[in-house]
Amino acid sequence: MAIVKPFIDSQRFASTIGDGTIEVDNRTFVFADTTADAGLTAFPTSFVSYNLYLNGILQLDTESTFDGTTLTIIDGNLQNAGVPVLLECIVN
């Protein structure tokens, strides 16, 4: 039987495509590029999973990478600069 930690929470970080840094065809985001939930001072370095929403639509996991310090949106330069970005990290 798997042991499940009793506490699971989500932390959200909002931005727009235009706030990210251009790297070839991708857009990268660090904590300073986002507006976080109240009380958060950094991206979580330990997380169970993450969800990325562009313009309110959940994206496939092949569209991005997140390592706890940097969010990279693959081919993010193809998006309009005003497209909302929401990173949701599931932590326990």
C-alpha positions as a printed Julia matrix, in Angstrom:
92×3 Matrix{Float64}:
  0.0    0.0     0.0
  1.36   3.4    -0.97
  1.91   5.99    1.72
  0.17   9.25    0.89
  1.19  12.43    2.63
 -1.84  13.96    4.37
 -1.31  17.48    3.08
 -1.5   18.46   -0.57
 -1.69  22.07   -1.69
 -1.37  24.06   -4.88
  0.62  27.22   -5.47
 -0.19  29.46   -8.44
  1.94  31.9   -10.38
  0.48  34.18  -13.07
  2.12  36.09  -15.9
  1.79  36.83  -19.62
  3.87  35.46  -22.49
  5.38  38.91  -23.01
  6.85  38.91  -19.47
  9.07  35.91  -20.25
 12.6   35.94  -21.63
 13.15  34.92  -25.25
 15.49  31.95  -25.75
 15.56  30.94  -29.42
 11.9   29.87  -30.01
 11.08  29.34  -26.32
  9.99  31.62  -23.49
 11.44  31.21  -20.03
 10.05  32.54  -16.77
 11.65  32.93  -13.36
  9.81  33.82  -10.16
 10.41  37.57  -10.67
  8.44  37.4   -13.96
  5.28  36.25  -12.17
  2.65  37.36   -9.71
  2.37  34.67   -7.05
 -0.34  33.66   -4.61
 -0.21  35.74   -1.42
  2.74  34.94    0.83
  4.86  33.07   -1.74
  8.4   34.33   -2.23
  9.78  31.76   -4.69
  8.86  28.86   -6.92
  8.62  25.59   -4.96
 11.82  23.56   -5.26
 10.0   20.41   -4.23
  6.71  19.67   -5.99
  4.67  16.63   -6.96
  3.61  17.9   -10.38
  2.74  21.08  -12.2
  0.04  22.26  -14.58
  0.53  24.95  -17.2
 -2.4   26.94  -18.54
 -2.1   29.24  -21.57
 -5.1   31.48  -22.15
 -6.97  29.38  -19.57
 -6.39  26.08  -21.39
 -4.45  23.24  -19.75
 -1.38  22.38  -21.85
  0.15  18.98  -22.55
  3.28  18.12  -20.55
  5.3   18.12  -23.8
  4.7   21.87  -24.21
  6.82  22.94  -21.22
  9.47  22.08  -18.67
  9.72  23.21  -15.05
 12.64  22.45  -12.72
 11.66  24.46   -9.65
 13.54  27.6   -10.7
 12.64  28.14  -14.36
  9.52  27.51  -16.43
 10.23  27.03  -20.14
  7.39  27.14  -22.65
  8.38  25.31  -25.82
  7.75  27.49  -28.91
  6.45  30.21  -26.58
  7.56  32.9   -29.03
  4.73  31.82  -31.34
  2.17  33.08  -28.82
  0.82  36.63  -28.65
  2.6   38.68  -25.95
 -0.67  39.25  -24.08
 -1.57  35.56  -23.66
 -2.09  34.8   -19.94
  0.19  32.17  -18.39
 -0.73  30.32  -15.2
  1.66  27.88  -13.54
  0.07  25.69  -10.86
  2.45  23.65   -8.71
  1.09  20.76   -6.64
  3.1   20.51   -3.41
  2.98  18.35   -0.31
